[in-house]
C-alpha cells in the first residue's frame, strides 16, 4: 500500500463532524483537531519510551507501533485538511533531505544548515 492509498482509506473513518470540506481553502477545524491529536499521540510514544528508559518498564514495542499508527492517521488528517497527499509530502521531504545531506548524514551539515 502506498501513502496516498492509506490516506484515502484512513479518511473514510474520519468523524463526519471533523471531516475536511471539499473546498480548496484550508479546513481550519480538521487542521486544528489533527494537529492537536498529532501532538498527543507523539506524547504517548514519548511516554512509553520514557517509562522504559527512565523508570525500568519493559519496552512495549507493540504499544509503540499502535501509537505510531495513530500518528499516521492524524498525519493523514492534517494533510487532508490542507489539501496535500501524503505521498507528495514524503517525496518533498526526501528531496529536502537529499539537498541537505547529499552524501548521507554529516554532523557539520546538521549544525550549519547554510552549507
N, C-alpha and C positions, 0 to 999 in steps of 0.2 A: 504494500500500500504506500502511496506517496503522500506527502503532507497536504496537498490540495484536496485529495480524496478524503483524508482524515478530517480536514476542516469541514468539508461538505457534510459528511456523515455525522460528525460530532454536533454540528449546529442544529441537526434535527432534534436534539434533546434539549435545546435551549428553551427555557420558560418563555412562552409567547409574550408575557408581560415584559420580559427583558430583551426580546428579540430585536436585533437591529432593523431599522427600516430599510426599504429598498431604495430610498432616496440617495442621491450622490453625496449629500453632506454627511458629516460625521455624526454618528448616533451617540449623543452625549450620555444617555442613561446606560447603554450597553458598555460604552467605554469606561465609565466610572465603575460600574459593577465589576467588569472584568479586571480592571487594573487593581482594584482593592482585593479581589479574590486571588489574583496572582501573588500579591504581597503576602496574603495569609497562608497560601499553600507553600510558598517558599519558606515561610517561618516554620511550618510544620516539618519540612525536610531538615531545616537547620536544628530544630528542637530534637529530632531523632538522632542526628549526628552529634549534637552537643551532649545528649544524655549518654551516648556511647563513649564519647571521648572524655567527658569530664566527670561522669557520675558512675562509670563502671557498668552501665546497662549493656546487655548483648546488642550487637549491631543487627537491627531488624531490616534486612535488605528488601524483604517483601513489602513492608510498610513504606519504605523509601520509594520503591518502584511504584506503588499505588499513588503516593503523593505526587510523584513525577508525572503520572498520568493525569492527575487533576490539574497540575500546572500546564500541561499540554492543552487540556481542554480550555482553560481560561485564556491561554495564549491565542488559541483559535478564536475565542470570543472577542478578544481585543482586536485581533487582526481583521475579523469580520466587521466589527464596529467602525473601523477606519477605512474599510474597503480594500484591504490588501490580502492577497493569497499567501498562505504560509510558505508555499514553495518559493515564491518570489522573495520573501523575507529571508529565507535560508540562502538563496543564491546571492542576494545582495550582501549578506553577512560574510559568506565565503570570499566574495570579491574584495571586501574591505580587509579581511584578514590576509589575503594574498598580497595586497598593496602594502600592508603594514609589516608583514613578515614574509617577504618573497622567498627566502631560503629556509623557512620554518622559524620557530620561535627563537628570538635572540633577546637577551635581557636588556641590552643597550637600546634596542628599538622599543621595548616596553617602557623604559624610563624616559627616553627622548623621542616623543612622537613626531618631531619635525624632521627626523632622518629620512 
